[in-house]
Amino acid sequence: MNSSRSIDVDPRIQGLRIQEARKARGLSQQEAAEALGISRPTYIAIEKGERPLQAEEIVQIAELYGRSIHELLRQREPIRDFVPHFRTAATRLSIEDAGLDEATGLLQRLCDDYLELEKICRSPLSRNYPTLYNVQGRSLTDAAEEIADAERKRLGLGDGPVTNLRSLLETDVGLRIFYLQLPSRVAGLFVFTEKLGGCIAIQRLHPPGRRLWSLAHEYAHFLVDRYEPEVTILRNAVRLPDKERFADAFAPAFLMPAMGLRRRFHDLKQSGSPITSATLLTLADLYGVSVQAMLLRLEDLRLIPVGTWDALEKRGFRVKEAQGLLGFGAAPDELWLPQRYVNLAAQAFEEDLLTEGELMEMLHTDRQDARRILQGLRQRPDVSKEGESGELLLDFGEPLSRQKE
């Protein structure tokens, strides 16, 4: 690159993006200046937007911070401060795990990428947020049941199983939901900002039933306490904070509503067949929850004796083995990126708003996998008018309708 060529972007925004990248890398201004071979005052002037950068300097900075040039040159203020906010929440829970900073830093970058895709595709995320629910001074269990019922009615869910909660919360509520590899003790993360709205990260390594539970749990935080970042950890504490007790009560009430579950359970009893372990496994599979979650919910509703789950555990009941015998196979792995995010990236690429390299950066993958993702989006299973199986070819850049000339 020509050393005399300066970067044509707003220096203030560029400085903010460089500052955010440095902090995420865990470097001081002095360390960054030494790595770049410049003085500390010169580096500070760069972050303040008081010194324009040359082309080769932005290349050096991108390499130092592990960022793409495309990301550092965006004409929009960056998303900031995820890591310190989550670090504060982790400190309250006595979590010391370097992997948490890495995971929250990735979540911040993904949210920034999401906003960039919305900007270039001119497609902001629609929000359908309820006002905050007040649970102060109430029985947390009663409040959880009432709010779960209110939310199901608001979202038109009735009292049956939720077939795809992640898609529902993304499209009908307007949340940004990622499945990331989090530290082993962490089940989920939640943060809200005015610019982003509600953002959730779920432990990608957990089985589908546990991921579903964690998603409902984080949604509870969004409904009653959305202005405080939350780190949800796996624990067996005797006394949980009130907001965690509420979220733990909301998840089963939302995923397995009392009226619908009671009706289905009594229908099974009236069929004349005894209630067996196979019956409970079938119910758990229908609602997409773990067997433990289903049994504990049935116990809470007094549909089965309290202590049933503990008794099965003591008898050595093997859930995975029983599920295999009944033909309940493992659910297909879900995209770690939101489907809407992937669709926007595909649209931007088809409209020549992203290069292939930038598409790879947005999808956080290599060229081969990016092409595979695009091919999967373009070709969807379809059935012809004659009833023959085939594929529907989609063009993300093609308008659905055109004005007549």
Summary of the structure (lengths in Angstrom):
residues: 405
radius of gyration: 24.7
end to end distance: 45.3
largest distance: 84.3
contacts: 1158
relative contact order: 0.08
helix: 53%
strand: 9%
